[in-house]
Structures are given as structure tokens and as C-alpha cells.
Amino acid sequence: MPVVAFANPKGGAGKTTSALLLTTELAVKGAAVTVIDADPERWISQWGKLPGKPENVTIISDVTEDTVIDAIEAAERDSQFVIVDLEGTASLMVSNAIGMADLVIIPIQGSSMDARGGAKTLRLLRNQEKMTRRKIAYSVVLTRTSAAVTSRALRDVANQLRDGGVELFSTPIVDRAAYRDLFAFGGTLEGLNPAQVSNVDKAIQNAREFTGEVISKLKAAGAARKVA
């Protein structure tokens, strides 16, 4: 089953939020999802203890650099999708998980610091490609973007990535209050009360479009491997 790893050595890039949005949207569609929560803060594990976690979502948090590969392999046998939320460092655990992934998603905010963290992830990915002797699909997703205005810094980062031939999601993760409320109250976007949370419908649309792109990229990566 597909393994999707979220990685960026710079903390605060929107990695965990992106991973949770993908997890919940896949679960809402009926897919069995296992999350490997390898972030030391264990935000997704904390979300899982709140009311409303879908029954088809399993969270595994007791992983180390020595056990992450076995955990991913076991999750692949039991779930339709495996989501790995990695720690914000360039560690052996991150490298091992990248080497197991069918798709690596690199969340980046519109800043040069995030871009440098993304560049480190790409170097790790290239090294894993050499070690495993296979291509590893990846894509950068821009996070915490404004729904109304695209900042100059964000445009510059996006242009630099495209000019460098870096694969980029066409759907950014917009900064929405609904995403923060998931971590505060649990459940899914679809379970939030529109009377209490602003723009829930737009948050759901954004998350669904992002999830749709992930599925498309996984299908393309699978087709590419078959051709190879």
C-alpha cells in the first residue's frame, strides 16, 4: 500500500498539519489509514486522543530510527495508506522513512529558511535514491498561504523552486482556523460546526483538492515504476 512521508528538517513548516489533513480526508472517503507519528511533539497522537477520530485511522507513535522501517512495513500490510509524519531534523529516521516512501511531500512556507530546509530534504532524498537504486517521487507543497493575497516572499520561493526544476503542488495549504481547531477539538473537518468555526466549507475544499493531488501523484509514481 502507498507510503506518503512528510519531511522538512525545519520545524514549523506545516508538516504535521498537511499530514493530518491528508489522513482525515482519506479516512472520510472510507480508506483505512495508518499514521506513523515520528514527530517528537506527537501532535497527531494527541489529536487521536480527542473525540471524533475516525475508526479507520490507526496511529503508531512508539517508533525509533531502528524500528521505523519495520513499523512502515507492518502498516503497509494492514492499511490502504500509510502516512509518516517525520521529525523536523535531518536524521537517520528521516532518511530511512524517505527510503521507504512512494511519495515524499515537502511542506514549505514562503520563506528562505523553509526553502533551505526543503533543499536539505531533497539532498536526503537523492542520497536514498542512490542507496535504494530507485526513483522516489516527491513534491513540495506551499503551506500557511493567505487565501486573499500571495506575498512577494511566497512568489519568490515558488519561482525559485520552479526554476530549479522542483516538483510543486498546484494546491497550496491555505492558513485556515479550521485546521488549528482540528488539533484543539479533534475529529475531521467535516465534523466541525460551521456556526463555531469560520470558513469550514473552504477548508474542506482546500483539503480535498490537496488530497486529490496526492492521489494523482501516487498513481503517476506507480505508473512510472511499472514503465521502468
N, C-alpha and C positions, 0 to 999 in steps of 0.2 A: 504494500500500500504506500501511497506517496508520503514522503517525509519533507516537511517545509520547515526550514530553520530561519529564525530571525536573529540577525547578528549586527552589531556595531560596537566596537570597543569603547566608544564614547557613551557614557551614561546620559540618560535624559533625552535620547533621540526619538522617543516614541515607539520603541521596540516592543514593549510589553502591551501597550495599547493596541498596536497593529495586530499582534499575535492573538489578543483576546477577541478583537473584532472578527478576525477570520474564524476563530474557534466557535464563537457563538452563532455566526451566520451559517456555517456548515452544519452545526447542530440543529438549528431551526429548520433546515432543509431535510433533516432526518438522518444525517450521516453520523456514524459512530466515530468520535474523535478522542484521541489521547493526547494530552499536553504533557510534555516533559518540561517541568518548570525548573530550569537550571540557573535562574537568576537568584543571586543571594538574598534579594529582598523578598522573594516568594510572593509577589503581588497576585499572580494568578491563583496560587494556592489559597491565599487569603480570600480572594473573590469566591473561590469554590466552597468556602465555609459559610458564605452568606446564603440567605434564602433564594430560591429560584434557579439554581444551577440545573441545566438540563441533565436528565438521567443518562443520556448518551454521551456525556463528556466525562472522561476519566483523567484525573490529574496525578502525575507522579513527580514527587519533589525531592526524594532522597537519592539524588544521583551525584556521582563524583566523576572526575576525569577518568577514573579506572572503570566505572560502571556504565557510563553514558551510552557506549556502543551497544552493550547488552540490553540496556533499557529500551533503546530505539528499536532494536531487532525484535524484542518481545512485543512491543507496542504495534509494530507492523503486522504481526500475526493476528492481533486481536481487534484492530481498528481499521476503518476505511481511510482515515487521515491521521498522521502524526505531526503535531505542531511542537517545535522545540524553541522555547524562549531562553536564549543564552545570556550568560553573564556579560557585563559591559567591560570585558578585558580581552586582550589577545592571548588566550590561554590554550593549554593542551586540550581542555574540554571543548572549547570553541572549535579548534582545528579538527578534533575527532568528529564532532557533530556535523560540521561542514562536509567532511569527507563522506558522511552517510546520507547527505541530503539529496533529494531530487530537485529541489529548488531552494536557493538561499535568497532571502529577502533582506535588503539592507535599508533600514529606515534612516532618513537624513532630514534634519531641519534645514532651513535656509541660512546656514552659517558656514563659514570656512572651517570652524572647529569640527562640526559634524562631517563635513566633506573629507577632512583628513582622517577621521575615524572610519569613514566608508572606504577610503583608499587602503587603510590597513586591512580591512576585511577582504578586499579584493586581492591583496597580496597573499593572505592566508588561503583564500580560495584557489589562487593559481598554484600555490605550493601543494595543496591537496590534489589538484588535478594531475600534477606531475607524479605524486606518490601513488594515486589510485589508477593513473593512466586512463582516465575518462574525463569527458567534459562535464562540468557541473553548472547547470542552469542557474542564473541569478538575475536579480533586477533590483534597482533602487526605487524606493517609494518615498516621496516627499511627505513629511508629516507636519502636523500642527500648523497647517496653512490657513490663511484667512479666507473665509467664504466670499468676502467682498472685494478685497484688494490683494494683488500679488506684489510683494515687496521687491525692491530692487535687488536686495541680497539674495532672495529666493530665485529671481530670474537669472542672476549671475551664476548661482550654483547649478541651476538646471542647464543653462547654456554650456557651462564648463563640462558637465557630465556628458551631454550630447556630443560636444566637440571631441571629447575623448573616447567616443565610441561606447560609452557605458549604457547598458540597457536600463530604461526608465519606465516605470508605470505611468500610464496616461492619467490614472485616477490618483490624486493625492489624498492623504488622510487629513480632512479638514478639522480644525480645532473646534470641537463641539462640547457643550456642557454635558450632553447625554453620555459621552464617553467617560467622563470623570465620574458620573453618577453610577455607572456600572460597577466601579471599584468601591463605591460608597455603599450601595444598596444591593448589589448582586443581580443575578438573573441575566436577561438578554435585553437588547434594545427594544424588541417587540413587547417586552413585559413592562416597560416604563410607562408611567402615566403621563400622557401629553399635557394634562392640566397642571402637572407639577414640574415638568421638565420642558424647556423650550426647544423647539425645532426637532422633536423626536423623529418626525417623518423624513426630514432632510438627513438626519444622522443615519437612519436606516438605509436610505437610498445610497448614501456615500459608502457605507459598509458593504452593501450588496454589490455595488459596482466594483469595489476593490476585490471582493471575493470572486466575482465573475472573472476578473482579470487573472487572479491566481489560478483558477481552474484552467483557463485558456493557456496560460504559460506552462502548467503541468502537462497538459495534453500535447503542446508543442514539443516539450522536452522529451516526452515519451516517444513521440513520432520520430524525433531526431535520433534517439538511441536505436530505434528499430532500423532506420535507414543506415546508420553507421554499422 
